[in-house]
């Protein structure tokens, strides 16, 4: 397998995972979230975005996963 083909396969796998991740309403710290409200999956703290923005760690428990509510 050529290096180029290996890169294509690796990228395709990431895109698939990313689409599944977005479809579930889950976002992680550092990703860009759409407008809306998100709840920390660890402590329940909520954050809201009035426009797309980078997701921070939870300000209460520092957890890094959020679910759109």
C-alpha positions as CSV (number, residue, x, y, z in Angstrom):
1,X,0.0,0.0,0.0
2,X,1.4,3.4,-0.9
3,X,1.8,6.2,1.7
4,X,-0.9,8.2,-0.1
5,X,-3.4,5.4,0.0
6,X,-2.6,4.8,3.7
7,X,-3.3,8.5,4.4
8,X,-6.6,8.4,2.5
9,X,-7.8,5.4,4.5
10,X,-6.7,7.0,7.8
11,X,-8.5,10.2,7.0
12,X,-11.7,8.4,5.8
13,X,-11.8,6.6,9.2
14,X,-11.6,9.9,11.1
15,X,-14.3,11.5,9.0
16,X,-16.6,8.5,9.7
17,X,-15.9,8.7,13.4
18,X,-16.4,12.5,13.3
19,X,-19.8,12.2,11.6
20,X,-21.0,9.6,14.1
21,X,-19.8,11.8,16.9
22,X,-21.7,14.8,15.6
23,X,-24.8,12.8,14.9
24,X,-24.9,11.7,18.6
25,X,-24.8,15.3,19.8
26,X,-21.6,14.7,21.6
27,X,-18.7,17.2,21.5
28,X,-15.3,17.3,23.2
29,X,-13.2,20.1,24.5
30,X,-11.3,21.8,21.6
31,X,-14.0,20.9,19.0
32,X,-16.2,23.5,17.5
33,X,-19.8,23.3,18.7
34,X,-22.9,24.6,16.9
35,X,-25.2,27.0,18.5
36,X,-27.2,25.6,21.4
37,X,-26.9,24.3,24.9
38,X,-24.6,21.4,26.0
39,X,-24.5,19.5,29.3
40,X,-21.4,18.1,30.8
41,X,-21.6,14.3,30.8
42,X,-19.9,14.1,34.2
43,X,-21.5,16.7,36.4
44,X,-24.5,18.1,34.5
45,X,-23.1,21.7,34.2
46,X,-24.5,23.5,31.1
47,X,-23.0,25.9,28.7
48,X,-24.6,27.7,25.8
49,X,-23.3,29.0,22.5
50,X,-25.1,31.8,20.6
51,X,-22.8,31.1,17.6
52,X,-20.4,28.3,16.8
53,X,-17.4,28.2,19.1
54,X,-14.6,26.1,20.6
55,X,-15.8,23.9,23.5
56,X,-14.0,24.5,26.8
57,X,-13.4,22.0,29.6
58,X,-16.2,22.0,32.2
59,X,-15.7,25.0,34.5
60,X,-17.1,22.9,37.4
61,X,-15.3,19.5,37.1
62,X,-12.9,20.0,34.2
63,X,-14.4,17.1,32.3
64,X,-14.1,17.3,28.5
65,X,-17.2,15.7,27.0
66,X,-20.5,17.4,26.4
67,X,-23.9,16.3,25.1
68,X,-26.3,18.7,23.3
69,X,-29.6,19.2,25.1
